[in-house]
Amino acid sequence: MKKTSNIELAVALNENNVPETIHWSADDTGHNNSPAKAFFLSLWDPKENNTLRIELWTQDMTVDEMKQFFHQSLLTMADSFEKATGETNICEDLRDYCYHFADKMNILPAE
């Protein structure tokens, strides 16, 4: 029998359907009902040849946290794309853009 693993997201919404809390659990990770302030979920739909996505964040996520979240997500995408495709040059370009993004958002660590 093949092993399966589950990932669960629980989003509590206020009366205006704005996320108040996000909790997630994932088998084999040690995360069980762990809090989060935001998530991006992207899925590839092979029938439509298109990306399906859900992007949510809680009402208490700050702009500064969102800047960091986007920056780190972009860097992670570069790493994942390079691992999946071996396209080192374009991934280095993406990482350069991430540095530019962080500079423009004033989130670079102080030197």
N, C-alpha and C positions, 0 to 999 in steps of 0.2 A: 504494500500500500504506500502511495506517495504521501509525503508529509505536507501538511498545509500550515500556513501561518496567517493569523488575523491581525489586522490593524483596525482599530476602532476610534472614531472621533465622536465626541459628545459636545454639542453646542447649545448653550442655554441662551435663549433670545428674550429681549424685553418686549413690551407691548407693541413696539414699532418694528419688531423683527430685526433689531440690531443685536449682534452678539454681545452678551455680557460676560460669559465665561466659555472657555474652550478647555476640554480635557481629552487626553488621548491615551490609548493603551496599545501595546504591540507585543505579541507573543515573542519570546526569545530575546527580549531586550531589557527586561527588568522594569520597563515603564508600565505602570498600571494606574490609570486615572491621573496621569501627570498633567499639571496645568500648563497652558500655553496662552500666548496673547495673539498669535496669528498663525496661519498656515496657508500654503499654496499647494494645491493638489493638481497635477497635470497627468492626464491619461491619454495614450495614443489610441485613437479609434481606427482600426485597420479598414473597416468598411467605408468610412467617410474620408479616410486619409487626412485626418485632421486631429488637432489637439482639443480635448475636452478639459475644462479646468474649473476649479472652485478656488476663490481667494476670499478669505475671511480674516478679520481682525476684530479684537474686542474694543469697546468704546474707551477703555482706559489705556490703550497702547499710545505712547507718546510719539510725537513726530520724530524725535531723536532715536527712539527705538525702531521706528519704521525705516529710517535711513540706514541704520545698522543692519536690520533684517534684509533689506534689499541688497545692500553691499555684500553681505555674507552669502546670500542666495545666488547672486551673480557669480561670485568666486566659486561656489560649489558647482554651479552649472558648467563653468569652464573645466573644472577638474573632472566632472562626470563625462562631459563630451570628449575630452582627451582620452580618458580611460576607455570609452566605448568605441572611438573611431581612430585613435592614434594621430589625430590632426593637431600636432603640436604647435605649428606656426599660428594658426588662427586662434588657438586657445591662449597663446601668449599675447596676441592682440587683444583678446577679451580681457585678460588680466590687466593689461595696460589701461584699457578703458575703465576697469574697476578702480584702478588707482586714481584716474581722472575723476571718476564719480565721487570717490571718497574725498578727494581734494576739494571739489566743488561743494560738497555737502558739509565740509569742515568736520569730518569725522576721522581724519588721520590721527594716529597717536602722536603726542608731543615728542619731539626729539630732544 
